[in-house]
Amino acid sequence: MKTYDEKHIKNIVLLGAPKSGKTTLSETMLFEAGIISKRGTVEENNTISDYHEIEHERGNSVYATTLHSEWKDYKINIIDTPGLEDFIGEVIASIRVCDTAVLLLNAQYGVEVGTELIWDYVDKYRKPTILAVNQLDTEQANFNKTVEDATRILGNAVTIMQYPVNQGPGFNAIIDLLKMTLYRFPETGGKPEKLPIPDNEKERAEALHNALVEKAAENDDTLMEQYFEKGSLDEDELRQGIKIGMLKHQVFPVFCLSAKNDMGSGRLMGFIDNVAPSAVEMPAEMTGDGREVPCDPAGSPCLFIFKTLQEPHVGRLSFFKVMSGEIKPGMELFNEEANTSERISQIFITDGKNRNNVESLKAGDIGCTIKLKNTFTNQTLSDKSKSIQIDPIQFPTPKVRVAIEAQNKSDDEKLSEVLAELHMEDPTLLVEFNRELKQVILHGQGDLHLLVTKWRLENIYKMQVAYLPAKIPYRETIRKPALASYRHKKQSGGAGQFGEVYMKIEPWYEGMPPLKEYPVRETEEVPLQWGGKLVFNNCIVGGAIDSRFLPSILKGVMEKMQEGPLTGSYVRDIRVSVYDGKMHPVDSNDISFKIAGMMAFRDAFHQAAPQLLEPVFDVEATAPDTMMGDIMSELQSRRSIITGMDTLNGYQVIKARTPQAELDKLFAALRNVTQGKAKVHSEFAEYAPVPPEIQKKLSDEYQKEEVV
């Protein structure tokens, strides 16, 4: 393979909402560059990018796929990303390692909510951005509205570089404002004919060209001076100004495409070659401790793993960007986070499932290796003498959850190991071994994310697993004071067991007044691991219970609080006062008072107006105005309380509080009624009382289980 100067290596990421045409564009770019001789289609399941069986089943990209093209002395590394929010982790990692984002906008729909979600991360990482208005050949194509939407949401950095002459069915012509040329494409697409701008378009083209010149000039003082002197800028000066503006995140050039018909992709690739910044022109990467890592081919070797994938018959593939230096097979590099060394066995560049061996990759390039033993996504390999840890990618918190168990119990240990590895590969998939709920819980970005995980377990790891509803971490407390006593007495020959405890329990709250009925000799406050507090008062006078048995009573109370009397959930926010009791000089011991304390607490709890609490989340749903009715209906049908409404960038925002018991179903329902166009965010808010009818149902179910 040809060796490229570092300034001639361009890394782009194709982004956009579902069906915006990312995979089709990647296929067309590879075809234009001669990497493939025939273009595949998403419908026929034969594209280079979407090669996984699960992608063929779903008809959508599931994985971010690395590709490359060689175009006029430039190497363009391309990462085609999924459009579905379930796989946002693949998108974020790809944005992080690429140097230019190509954001595809469907000319039929403009800027969609899914596009905005992606844009949040492009903006966070300040990536130079190209806007590609695609599907201009469709009946509902509306270039002007799409650009207006983009300007409203992304700001005045949106800068028209091209506009269509005849959008809609029959689209085949673009006016390019950088070259001031009309490109007319043949019916089969490909290389266009270059023509003068027609008279009826000259006025519009001149006005937009002047706006482009001003935009390019305002980003550099020298260019601004030249603009004032000459009244314009030549083509090279325009390129320079646009690049500076892209690096400053102040110019987002707009291009026109019909990726399906191969119209406009060659011109886009030419712009990426000549104008889009290379890695060496981007700001230096940062380490976790704030040091800069310049993209320098002569620097110390360092690579960052941005994606890990387990492939059948191949093993683990590790995709990386060379952050510094040069990487060659046989190198020994150090992973400081895992405190281990790794040998780089082979280096590849990939086009989907096709891997091509290369002898080396320099700073700024993207590649792949195999058989790393202890290095995963978001980790760094570098020279041990100059150990570097690139600042890790921050991934979003999960949105849905499900309990998982192996169908074959003998696979339990293997399942734990595989799930841990899946999390290391995909940090947006969290694995929780929940002792409270006695379940292994998977937390994912959406139902499809979890389904793909199940597919991988069954098809790649050959394990049959079942998904079950994840239990809710309820809490129990009380609403009024209550008194109870319990005598534990057991005689079985020789020394027996005896302990009698009298206690009062009350709802505890911050700042509550001291106990008045009984003299408090000693108070112990116990912050509970699961939230809330237990306050334990020793009110024993006259030696009714020896002080050495008080810790045992507390232990009994704590054990019952770990499996509450109502539903077996954790108990919180209670003040317990032990005010009397009896003991036996021979038969009293720690176990007797532990049992007596536990049972006295249980009996008092049932008399103290027990209250079940459930976790409640703040939910924020953002969607077009036309979908508000459906969203409101779904929220209200799932016990949500609407807390407010707002507008943001032309969208409606509904804020609500929703019980966790309804949350997983709510995400699926909102995605369904909005066709995936709603952006939904949730965050834990508080524990709140469960409605009486639900409390009774849950309590009755628990009591039946206890009897069984």
C-alpha positions as semicolon CSV with decimal commas, in nm:
position;residue;x (nm);y (nm);z (nm)
1;M;0,000;0,000;0,000
2;K;0,115;0,352;-0,079
3;T;0,272;0,557;0,203
4;Y;0,105;0,891;0,262
5;D;0,241;1,212;0,406
6;E;0,066;1,278;0,739
7;K;-0,100;1,591;0,597
8;H;-0,256;1,376;0,325
9;I;-0,435;1,144;0,571
10;K;-0,791;1,258;0,639
11;N;-1,020;1,094;0,896
12;I;-1,392;1,149;0,852
13;V;-1,694;1,013;1,034
14;L;-2,029;0,981;0,859
15;L;-2,308;1,085;1,095
16;G;-2,682;1,130;1,073
17;A;-3,026;1,010;1,169
18;P;-3,149;0,668;1,050
19;K;-3,208;0,650;0,673
20;S;-3,008;0,968;0,606
21;G;-2,784;0,770;0,368
22;K;-2,455;0,724;0,555
23;T;-2,392;0,367;0,443
24;T;-2,495;0,446;0,086
25;L;-2,253;0,741;0,080
26;S;-1,968;0,528;0,217
27;E;-2,035;0,271;-0,057
28;T;-2,033;0,543;-0,321
29;M;-1,709;0,693;-0,189
30;L;-1,535;0,355;-0,207
31;F;-1,670;0,307;-0,560
32;E;-1,554;0,654;-0,671
33;A;-1,205;0,578;-0,537
34;G;-1,188;0,242;-0,713
35;I;-1,170;0,043;-0,387
36;I;-1,474;-0,155;-0,508
37;S;-1,586;-0,218;-0,864
38;K;-1,959;-0,234;-0,795
39;R;-2,175;-0,057;-0,540
40;G;-2,387;-0,263;-0,305
41;T;-2,715;-0,146;-0,151
42;V;-2,860;-0,155;0,200
43;E;-3,174;-0,322;0,060
44;E;-2,973;-0,609;-0,094
45;N;-2,754;-0,654;0,218
46;N;-2,434;-0,637;0,015
47;T;-2,265;-0,314;0,124
48;I;-1,906;-0,318;0,246
49;S;-2,001;-0,134;0,566
50;D;-2,305;-0,331;0,687
51;Y;-2,162;-0,682;0,678
52;H;-2,284;-0,830;1,006
53;E;-2,572;-1,075;1,006
54;I;-2,758;-0,871;1,268
55;E;-2,737;-0,564;1,040
56;H;-2,889;-0,762;0,755
57;E;-3,170;-0,879;0,982
58;R;-3,243;-0,527;1,107
59;G;-3,186;-0,331;0,788
60;N;-2,982;-0,074;0,983
61;S;-2,620;-0,019;1,080
62;V;-2,550;-0,157;1,427
63;Y;-2,172;-0,117;1,439
64;A;-1,942;0,167;1,344
65;T;-1,741;0,035;1,050
66;T;-1,400;0,157;0,938
67;L;-1,330;0,195;0,566
68;H;-1,077;0,379;0,354
69;S;-1,044;0,534;0,012
70;E;-0,746;0,661;-0,182
71;W;-0,840;0,970;-0,378
72;K;-0,597;1,188;-0,574
73;D;-0,288;1,144;-0,352
74;Y;-0,494;1,147;-0,033
75;K;-0,600;0,866;0,197
76;I;-0,944;0,917;0,347
77;N;-1,026;0,697;0,647
78;I;-1,404;0,671;0,674
79;I;-1,609;0,553;0,971
80;D;-1,971;0,476;0,887
81;T;-2,180;0,498;1,206
82;P;-2,525;0,376;1,314
83;G;-2,806;0,629;1,317
84;L;-3,005;0,472;1,599
85;E;-2,970;0,617;1,948
86;D;-2,927;0,264;2,089
87;F;-2,575;0,260;1,945
88;I;-2,471;0,611;2,045
89;G;-2,155;0,469;2,203
90;E;-2,030;0,363;1,858
91;V;-2,105;0,714;1,732
92;I;-1,930;0,898;2,017
93;A;-1,614;0,688;1,992
94;S;-1,601;0,748;1,616
95;I;-1,646;1,124;1,657
96;R;-1,366;1,129;1,910
97;V;-1,101;0,979;1,679
98;C;-1,203;1,142;1,351
99;D;-1,093;1,488;1,249
100;T;-1,392;1,594;1,037
101;A;-1,758;1,512;1,090
102;V;-1,973;1,474;0,778
103;L;-2,326;1,524;0,905
104;L;-2,583;1,393;0,658
105;L;-2,919;1,569;0,650
106;N;-3,213;1,403;0,477
107;A;-3,349;1,670;0,239
108;Q;-3,700;1,533;0,297
109;Y;-3,698;1,586;0,674
110;G;-3,434;1,849;0,751
111;V;-3,264;1,835;1,089
112;E;-3,420;1,549;1,285
113;V;-3,411;1,498;1,661
114;G;-3,165;1,210;1,615
115;T;-2,937;1,446;1,425
116;E;-2,947;1,691;1,713
117;L;-2,844;1,421;1,960
118;I;-2,541;1,344;1,744
119;W;-2,465;1,713;1,702
120;D;-2,435;1,754;2,079
121;Y;-2,126;1,530;2,070
122;V;-1,979;1,686;1,755
123;D;-2,009;2,024;1,927
124;K;-1,867;1,889;2,254
125;Y;-1,549;1,772;2,078
126;R;-1,540;2,082;1,854
127;K;-1,493;1,874;1,541
128;P;-1,473;2,050;1,203
129;T;-1,806;1,976;1,036
130;I;-1,938;1,940;0,682
131;L;-2,315;1,933;0,629
132;A;-2,418;1,708;0,341
133;V;-2,779;1,754;0,229
134;N;-2,861;1,412;0,084
135;Q;-3,153;1,260;-0,108
136;L;-3,208;1,572;-0,315
137;D;-3,358;1,342;-0,580
138;T;-3,669;1,262;-0,372
139;E;-4,019;1,401;-0,419
140;Q;-4,027;1,590;-0,087
141;A;-3,671;1,724;-0,105
142;N;-3,646;2,081;0,028
143;F;-3,292;2,216;0,033
144;N;-3,382;2,564;0,156
145;K;-3,585;2,437;0,451
146;T;-3,310;2,192;0,546
147;V;-3,052;2,473;0,549
148;E;-3,289;2,695;0,749
149;D;-3,338;2,415;1,005
150;A;-2,962;2,366;1,028
151;T;-2,901;2,739;1,074
152;R;-3,168;2,762;1,342
153;I;-3,015;2,476;1,540
154;L;-2,642;2,495;1,458
155;G;-2,615;2,872;1,420
156;N;-2,473;3,109;1,159
157;A;-2,167;2,890;1,103
158;V;-2,384;2,703;0,848
159;T;-2,237;2,820;0,516
160;I;-2,372;2,723;0,174
161;M;-2,097;2,589;-0,054
162;Q;-2,332;2,433;-0,309
163;Y;-2,699;2,447;-0,390
164;P;-2,916;2,231;-0,619
165;V;-3,051;2,364;-0,945
166;N;-3,331;2,111;-0,984
167;Q;-3,403;1,922;-0,663
168;G;-3,665;1,645;-0,664
169;P;-3,706;1,360;-0,914
170;G;-3,469;1,429;-1,199
171;F;-3,214;1,607;-0,980
172;N;-2,880;1,617;-1,164
173;A;-2,724;1,963;-1,128
174;I;-2,538;2,154;-0,854
175;I;-2,393;2,503;-0,847
176;D;-2,060;2,507;-0,663
177;L;-1,989;2,845;-0,502
178;L;-1,619;2,781;-0,434
179;K;-1,542;2,712;-0,800
180;M;-1,839;2,914;-0,934
181;T;-1,923;2,627;-1,167
182;L;-2,235;2,427;-1,249
183;Y;-2,185;2,052;-1,224
184;R;-2,427;1,847;-1,431
185;F;-2,424;1,472;-1,370
186;P;-2,503;1,198;-1,620
187;E;-2,813;0,990;-1,556
188;T;-2,604;0,710;-1,404
189;G;-2,409;0,952;-1,180
190;G;-2,032;0,968;-1,145
191;K;-1,811;1,230;-1,309
192;P;-2,007;1,550;-1,385
193;E;-1,987;1,789;-1,676
194;K;-1,853;2,134;-1,578
195;L;-2,060;2,418;-1,720
196;P;-2,093;2,794;-1,677
197;I;-2,355;2,911;-1,431
198;P;-2,674;2,985;-1,629
199;D;-2,793;3,345;-1,651
200;N;-3,106;3,280;-1,442
201;E;-2,888;3,159;-1,152
202;K;-2,607;3,413;-1,168
203;E;-2,759;3,664;-0,927
204;R;-2,825;3,405;-0,657
205;A;-2,487;3,240;-0,710
206;E;-2,302;3,573;-0,689
207;A;-2,480;3,667;-0,367
208;L;-2,405;3,332;-0,205
209;H;-2,045;3,340;-0,332
210;N;-1,994;3,682;-0,174
211;A;-2,138;3,551;0,154
212;L;-1,892;3,261;0,133
213;V;-1,601;3,498;0,070
214;E;-1,696;3,712;0,371
215;K;-1,729;3,402;0,589
216;A;-1,383;3,279;0,482
217;A;-1,222;3,620;0,531
218;E;-1,359;3,690;0,876
219;N;-1,170;3,397;1,028
220;D;-0,820;3,531;0,956
221;D;-0,680;3,885;0,983
222;T;-0,451;3,847;0,680
223;L;-0,735;3,721;0,463
224;M;-0,956;4,002;0,587
225;E;-0,695;4,257;0,478
226;Q;-0,669;4,095;0,136
227;Y;-1,046;4,096;0,106
228;F;-1,060;4,469;0,184
229;E;-0,782;4,538;-0,066
230;K;-0,912;4,328;-0,356
231;G;-1,283;4,310;-0,276
232;S;-1,269;3,932;-0,306
233;L;-1,053;3,621;-0,246
234;D;-0,918;3,373;-0,498
235;E;-0,994;3,002;-0,476
236;D;-0,683;2,910;-0,275
237;E;-0,747;3,194;-0,028
238;L;-1,106;3,077;0,004
239;R;-0,990;2,724;0,086
240;Q;-0,752;2,858;0,346
241;G;-1,020;3,074;0,511
242;I;-1,274;2,792;0,510
243;K;-1,024;2,553;0,672
244;I;-0,944;2,808;0,943
245;G;-1,315;2,860;1,000
246;M;-1,377;2,486;1,022
247;L;-1,099;2,449;1,278
248;K;-1,251;2,733;1,482
249;H;-1,597;2,573;1,451
250;Q;-1,721;2,888;1,279
251;V;-1,777;2,749;0,928
252;F;-1,991;2,443;0,852
253;P;-1,986;2,415;0,470
254;V;-2,303;2,276;0,310
255;F;-2,276;2,026;0,020
256;C;-2,540;1,868;-0,204
257;L;-2,576;1,493;-0,263
258;S;-2,767;1,212;-0,406
259;A;-2,549;0,936;-0,263
260;K;-2,777;0,671;-0,410
261;N;-2,725;0,805;-0,765
262;D;-2,357;0,894;-0,711
263;M;-2,410;1,265;-0,760
264;G;-2,192;1,505;-0,561
265;S;-1,980;1,250;-0,373
266;G;-1,666;1,308;-0,585
267;R;-1,679;1,683;-0,527
268;L;-1,728;1,620;-0,153
269;M;-1,423;1,392;-0,149
270;G;-1,220;1,654;-0,332
271;F;-1,313;1,911;-0,066
272;I;-1,217;1,666;0,211
273;D;-0,879;1,618;0,042
274;N;-0,801;1,984;-0,020
275;V;-0,969;2,165;0,269
276;A;-1,076;1,942;0,559
277;P;-0,804;1,937;0,828
278;S;-0,576;1,640;0,883
279;A;-0,494;1,504;1,230
280;V;-0,164;1,696;1,242
281;E;-0,357;2,022;1,195
282;M;-0,598;1,949;1,481
283;P;-0,542;2,055;1,843
284;A;-0,323;1,814;2,041
285;E;-0,489;1,529;2,226
286;M;-0,488;1,550;2,604
287;T;-0,393;1,294;2,866
288;G;-0,605;1,232;3,173
289;D;-0,363;1,441;3,380
290;G;-0,373;1,738;3,142
291;R;-0,060;1,685;2,928
292;E;-0,068;1,747;2,553
293;V;0,001;1,468;2,301
294;P;0,079;1,635;1,966
295;C;0,004;1,432;1,652
296;D;0,370;1,397;1,559
297;P;0,496;1,108;1,339
298;A;0,842;1,154;1,496
299;G;0,705;1,136;1,849
300;S;0,690;0,851;2,097
301;P;0,459;0,570;1,971
302;C;0,110;0,587;2,117
303;L;-0,224;0,446;2,004
304;F;-0,575;0,481;2,145
305;I;-0,826;0,195;2,125
306;F;-1,164;0,341;2,029
307;K;-1,350;0,022;1,943
308;T;-1,326;-0,349;2,025
309;L;-1,519;-0,621;1,846
310;Q;-1,531;-0,998;1,885
311;E;-1,555;-1,162;1,542
312;P;-1,632;-1,530;1,482
313;H;-1,328;-1,727;1,355
314;V;-1,105;-1,424;1,408
315;G;-1,119;-1,332;1,776
316;R;-1,094;-0,987;1,923
317;L;-1,036;-0,697;1,683
318;S;-0,902;-0,375;1,833
319;F;-0,950;-0,058;1,628
320;F;-0,714;0,228;1,707
321;K;-0,596;0,571;1,609
322;V;-0,223;0,639;1,613
323;M;-0,197;0,944;1,836
324;S;0,180;0,986;1,807
325;G;0,483;0,821;1,650
326;E;0,478;0,521;1,419
327;I;0,329;0,178;1,495
328;K;0,484;-0,139;1,349
329;P;0,417;-0,512;1,396
330;G;0,628;-0,668;1,670
331;M;0,625;-0,357;1,889
332;E;0,587;-0,403;2,265
333;L;0,365;-0,129;2,410
334;F;0,244;-0,065;2,763
335;N;-0,112;-0,023;2,894
336;E;-0,075;0,186;3,208
337;E;-0,441;0,146;3,311
338;A;-0,422;-0,235;3,305
339;N;-0,053;-0,236;3,410
340;T;0,033;-0,478;3,133
341;S;0,237;-0,495;2,815
342;E;0,095;-0,593;2,478
343;R;0,274;-0,710;2,166
344;I;0,137;-0,573;1,839
345;S;0,127;-0,884;1,621
346;Q;-0,022;-0,755;1,296
347;I;-0,154;-0,422;1,171
348;F;-0,441;-0,386;0,926
349;I;-0,644;-0,124;0,753
350;T;-1,000;-0,244;0,710
351;D;-1,288;-0,207;0,470
352;G;-1,572;-0,371;0,657
353;K;-1,478;-0,735;0,710
354;N;-1,186;-0,711;0,466
355;R;-0,848;-0,664;0,633
356;N;-0,534;-0,555;0,453
357;N;-0,193;-0,606;0,617
358;V;0,028;-0,298;0,638
359;E;0,388;-0,262;0,754
360;S;0,332;0,050;0,963
361;L;0,089;0,331;1,046
362;K;0,194;0,683;1,133
363;A;0,048;0,945;1,367
364;G;-0,301;1,048;1,260
365;D;-0,383;0,720;1,084
366;I;-0,649;0,467;1,181
367;G;-0,597;0,092;1,187
368;C;-0,676;-0,238;1,350
369;T;-0,490;-0,518;1,526
370;I;-0,585;-0,856;1,671
371;K;-0,525;-1,067;1,980
372;L;-0,463;-0,796;2,239
373;K;-0,502;-0,980;2,568
374;N;-0,586;-0,716;2,826
375;T;-0,652;-0,393;2,636
376;F;-1,001;-0,278;2,550
377;T;-1,205;0,019;2,432
378;N;-1,100;0,355;2,576
379;Q;-0,750;0,243;2,672
380;T;-0,408;0,358;2,553
381;L;-0,096;0,171;2,449
382;S;0,233;0,362;2,450
383;D;0,608;0,334;2,501
384;K;0,662;0,219;2,861
385;S;0,939;0,473;2,917
386;K;0,699;0,755;2,822
387;S;0,372;0,610;2,943
388;I;0,065;0,798;2,820
389;Q;-0,304;0,765;2,899
390;I;-0,524;0,953;2,655
391;D;-0,816;1,125;2,825
392;P;-1,093;0,862;2,806
393;I;-1,420;0,907;2,620
394;Q;-1,714;0,993;2,845
395;F;-2,008;0,772;2,748
396;P;-2,375;0,843;2,830
397;T;-2,559;0,668;3,110
398;P;-2,791;0,379;3,012
399;K;-3,163;0,428;2,953
400;V;-3,314;0,078;2,984
401;R;-3,239;-0,233;3,186
402;V;-3,319;-0,601;3,193
403;A;-3,228;-0,898;3,412
404;I;-3,028;-1,174;3,245
405;E;-2,963;-1,536;3,337
406;A;-2,808;-1,835;3,164
407;Q;-3,058;-2,097;3,048
408;N;-2,810;-2,361;3,157
409;K;-2,703;-2,302;3,519
410;S;-2,364;-2,454;3,446
411;D;-2,299;-2,147;3,227
412;D;-2,339;-1,899;3,515
413;E;-1,968;-1,848;3,569
414;K;-1,898;-1,826;3,196
415;L;-2,181;-1,573;3,155
416;S;-2,028;-1,349;3,421
417;E;-1,692;-1,357;3,241
418;V;-1,846;-1,287;2,900
419;L;-2,060;-1,000;3,029
420;A;-1,754;-0,841;3,186
421;E;-1,575;-0,866;2,851
422;L;-1,876;-0,721;2,665
423;H;-1,871;-0,421;2,897
424;M;-1,500;-0,373;2,834
425;E;-1,572;-0,377;2,460
426;D;-1,882;-0,158;2,485
427;P;-1,871;0,085;2,779
428;T;-2,234;0,192;2,716
429;L;-2,343;-0,157;2,823
430;L;-2,324;-0,176;3,203
431;V;-2,338;-0,501;3,398
432;E;-2,466;-0,494;3,756
433;F;-2,453;-0,791;3,992
434;N;-2,728;-0,666;4,223
435;R;-2,725;-0,835;4,563
436;E;-3,033;-0,648;4,676
437;L;-3,249;-0,767;4,386
438;K;-3,066;-1,100;4,353
439;Q;-3,035;-1,045;3,979
440;V;-2,770;-0,978;3,716
441;I;-2,892;-0,665;3,542
442;L;-2,787;-0,533;3,202
443;H;-2,820;-0,159;3,148
444;G;-2,828;-0,045;2,786
445;Q;-2,910;0,247;2,561
446;G;-3,234;0,095;2,430
447;D;-3,423;-0,227;2,361
448;L;-3,236;-0,285;2,035
449;H;-2,903;-0,242;2,213
450;L;-3,004;-0,518;2,456
451;L;-3,137;-0,741;2,176
452;V;-2,809;-0,712;1,987
453;T;-2,624;-0,803;2,306
454;K;-2,842;-1,114;2,338
455;W;-2,776;-1,197;1,974
456;R;-2,400;-1,172;2,032
457;L;-2,417;-1,396;2,339
458;E;-2,610;-1,661;2,148
459;N;-2,440;-1,641;1,808
460;I;-2,081;-1,547;1,889
461;Y;-2,033;-1,689;2,240
462;K;-2,278;-1,979;2,186
463;M;-2,463;-1,926;2,516
464;Q;-2,838;-1,949;2,556
465;V;-2,963;-1,672;2,784
466;A;-3,299;-1,543;2,901
467;Y;-3,405;-1,184;2,960
468;L;-3,635;-1,124;3,256
469;P;-3,797;-0,809;3,393
470;A;-3,552;-0,629;3,620
471;K;-3,689;-0,594;3,970
472;I;-3,744;-0,251;4,120
473;P;-3,528;-0,148;4,420
474;Y;-3,820;-0,046;4,641
475;R;-3,766;0,094;4,990
476;E;-3,985;0,052;5,298
477;T;-4,050;0,297;5,577
478;I;-4,326;0,391;5,825
479;R;-4,568;0,683;5,868
480;K;-4,649;0,676;6,243
481;P;-4,499;0,560;6,575
482;A;-4,570;0,212;6,711
483;L;-4,481;0,002;7,017
484;A;-4,408;-0,371;7,025
485;S;-4,242;-0,632;7,242
486;Y;-4,117;-0,978;7,171
487;R;-4,002;-1,260;7,396
488;H;-3,771;-1,519;7,249
489;K;-3,762;-1,833;7,457
490;K;-3,620;-2,168;7,361
491;Q;-3,552;-2,464;7,589
492;S;-3,394;-2,786;7,465
493;G;-3,208;-2,934;7,760
494;G;-2,918;-2,759;7,926
495;A;-2,878;-2,386;7,866
496;G;-3,163;-2,243;7,660
497;Q;-3,225;-1,911;7,488
498;F;-3,409;-1,618;7,641
499;G;-3,441;-1,255;7,550
500;E;-3,727;-1,008;7,577
501;V;-3,726;-0,665;7,412
502;Y;-3,966;-0,368;7,426
503;M;-3,919;-0,103;7,159
504;K;-4,073;0,202;7,004
505;I;-4,023;0,284;6,636
506;E;-4,094;0,618;6,468
507;P;-4,048;0,775;6,125
508;W;-3,710;0,950;6,127
509;Y;-3,648;1,282;5,955
510;E;-3,368;1,534;5,966
511;G;-3,404;1,770;6,262
512;M;-3,671;1,568;6,447
513;P;-3,698;1,650;6,820
514;P;-3,534;1,423;7,082
515;L;-3,731;1,138;7,235
516;K;-3,931;1,254;7,541
517;E;-4,111;0,943;7,669
518;Y;-3,800;0,757;7,778
519;P;-3,458;0,866;7,902
520;V;-3,201;0,825;7,624
521;R;-2,875;0,687;7,762
522;E;-2,698;0,645;7,430
523;T;-2,773;0,711;7,061
524;E;-2,616;0,551;6,758
525;E;-2,679;0,690;6,408
526;V;-2,630;0,442;6,126
527;P;-2,612;0,585;5,770
528;L;-2,753;0,310;5,549
529;Q;-2,572;0,193;5,236
530;W;-2,899;0,195;5,045
531;G;-2,992;0,551;5,149
532;G;-3,155;0,704;5,454
533;K;-3,068;0,644;5,817
534;L;-3,137;0,433;6,125
535;V;-3,122;0,608;6,462
536;F;-3,091;0,361;6,753
537;N;-3,162;0,479;7,110
538;N;-3,065;0,285;7,421
539;C;-3,330;0,383;7,677
540;I;-3,274;0,094;7,921
541;V;-3,269;0,189;8,289
542;G;-3,227;-0,025;8,599
543;G;-3,034;-0,297;8,420
544;A;-3,342;-0,459;8,262
545;I;-3,114;-0,559;7,971
546;D;-2,739;-0,570;8,009
547;S;-2,567;-0,313;7,786
548;R;-2,359;-0,590;7,625
549;F;-2,678;-0,721;7,456
550;L;-2,772;-0,385;7,293
551;P;-2,541;-0,440;6,990
552;S;-2,714;-0,775;6,932
553;I;-3,056;-0,607;6,935
554;L;-2,925;-0,350;6,685
555;K;-2,788;-0,630;6,469
556;G;-3,129;-0,801;6,467
557;V;-3,300;-0,475;6,369
558;M;-3,046;-0,418;6,090
559;E;-3,096;-0,770;5,953
560;K;-3,470;-0,711;5,931
561;M;-3,410;-0,374;5,767
562;Q;-3,217;-0,555;5,493
563;E;-3,525;-0,762;5,419
564;G;-3,822;-0,547;5,511
565;P;-4,143;-0,693;5,652
566;L;-4,360;-0,554;5,371
567;T;-4,197;-0,673;5,048
568;G;-3,848;-0,783;5,147
569;S;-3,703;-0,448;5,032
570;Y;-3,453;-0,237;5,223
571;V;-3,599;-0,030;5,512
572;R;-3,490;0,330;5,569
573;D;-3,545;0,639;5,786
574;I;-3,657;0,492;6,119
575;R;-3,578;0,576;6,481
576;V;-3,574;0,274;6,710
577;S;-3,583;0,318;7,090
578;V;-3,531;0,011;7,312
579;Y;-3,685;0,111;7,646
580;D;-3,738;-0,214;7,839
581;G;-3,691;-0,588;7,842
582;K;-3,598;-0,892;8,042
583;M;-3,308;-1,130;8,056
584;H;-3,220;-1,458;8,221
585;P;-2,899;-1,506;8,419
586;V;-2,820;-1,833;8,239
587;D;-3,020;-1,851;7,914
588;S;-2,974;-1,497;7,783
589;N;-2,713;-1,457;7,510
590;D;-2,642;-1,258;7,196
591;I;-2,846;-1,476;6,960
592;S;-3,150;-1,455;7,190
593;F;-3,151;-1,074;7,189
594;K;-3,073;-1,055;6,820
595;I;-3,384;-1,264;6,744
596;A;-3,596;-1,074;6,998
597;G;-3,485;-0,740;6,850
598;M;-3,557;-0,855;6,496
599;M;-3,905;-0,984;6,577
600;A;-4,002;-0,685;6,794
601;F;-3,902;-0,457;6,505
602;R;-4,106;-0,667;6,259
603;D;-4,419;-0,653;6,477
604;A;-4,386;-0,281;6,543
605;F;-4,330;-0,214;6,173
606;H;-4,662;-0,373;6,075
607;Q;-4,844;-0,147;6,325
608;A;-4,667;0,173;6,217
609;A;-4,857;0,239;5,889
610;P;-4,587;0,087;5,668
611;Q;-4,518;0,269;5,344
612;L;-4,355;0,132;5,032
613;L;-4,138;0,379;4,843
614;E;-4,038;0,357;4,476
615;P;-3,757;0,526;4,282
616;V;-3,886;0,813;4,070
617;F;-3,697;0,969;3,781
618;D;-3,700;1,312;3,621
619;V;-3,780;1,257;3,252
620;E;-3,730;1,509;2,973
621;A;-3,872;1,437;2,627
622;T;-3,786;1,660;2,329
623;A;-3,981;1,619;2,006
624;P;-4,165;1,809;1,731
625;D;-4,483;1,993;1,832
626;T;-4,704;1,750;1,637
627;M;-4,602;1,463;1,865
628;M;-4,680;1,630;2,197
629;G;-5,026;1,476;2,230
630;D;-4,897;1,121;2,191
631;I;-4,611;1,185;2,432
632;M;-4,843;1,335;2,695
633;S;-5,077;1,035;2,665
634;E;-4,792;0,788;2,712
635;L;-4,657;0,976;3,013
636;Q;-4,993;1,002;3,186
637;S;-5,078;0,637;3,121
638;R;-4,758;0,541;3,304
639;R;-4,821;0,723;3,631
640;S;-4,607;1,020;3,530
641;I;-4,662;1,367;3,671
642;I;-4,604;1,647;3,421
643;T;-4,381;1,909;3,586
644;G;-4,333;2,156;3,302
645;M;-4,317;2,236;2,931
646;D;-4,069;2,444;2,734
647;T;-3,945;2,511;2,381
648;L;-3,589;2,455;2,257
649;N;-3,462;2,523;1,905
650;G;-3,810;2,487;1,760
651;Y;-3,892;2,166;1,949
652;Q;-4,123;2,108;2,243
653;V;-3,977;1,982;2,571
654;I;-4,197;1,802;2,823
655;K;-4,068;1,747;3,175
656;A;-4,221;1,482;3,398
657;R;-4,158;1,256;3,696
658;T;-4,197;0,887;3,623
659;P;-4,169;0,582;3,852
660;Q;-3,886;0,348;3,759
661;A;-4,137;0,063;3,737
662;E;-4,279;0,237;3,427
663;L;-3,958;0,378;3,287
664;D;-3,835;0,092;3,068
665;K;-4,177;0,058;2,902
666;L;-4,199;0,434;2,863
667;F;-3,877;0,459;2,661
668;A;-3,999;0,189;2,422
669;A;-4,344;0,348;2,392
670;L;-4,208;0,697;2,323
671;R;-3,972;0,564;2,061
672;N;-4,265;0,384;1,899
673;V;-4,514;0,674;1,890
674;T;-4,253;0,922;1,769
675;Q;-4,085;0,687;1,516
676;G;-3,762;0,738;1,708
677;K;-3,773;1,117;1,666
678;A;-3,802;1,198;2,038
679;K;-3,492;1,262;2,246
680;V;-3,555;1,126;2,597
681;H;-3,334;1,177;2,900
682;S;-3,391;1,053;3,254
683;E;-3,219;1,105;3,587
684;F;-3,293;0,968;3,933
685;A;-3,487;1,221;4,141
686;E;-3,610;1,068;4,468
687;Y;-3,797;0,792;4,644
688;A;-4,171;0,856;4,661
689;P;-4,471;0,668;4,811
690;V;-4,623;0,390;4,601
691;P;-5,002;0,416;4,544
692;P;-5,196;0,207;4,802
693;E;-5,336;-0,042;4,549
694;I;-4,990;-0,117;4,409
695;Q;-4,843;-0,143;4,760
696;K;-5,111;-0,396;4,858
697;K;-5,052;-0,600;4,540
698;L;-4,675;-0,613;4,593
699;S;-4,710;-0,691;4,964
700;D;-4,960;-0,971;4,898
701;E;-4,729;-1,123;4,636
702;Y;-4,438;-1,115;4,879
703;Q;-4,639;-1,275;5,160
704;K;-4,745;-1,559;4,926
705;E;-4,383;-1,619;4,829
706;E;-4,285;-1,626;5,198
707;V;-4,550;-1,889;5,271
708;V;-4,430;-2,104;4,981
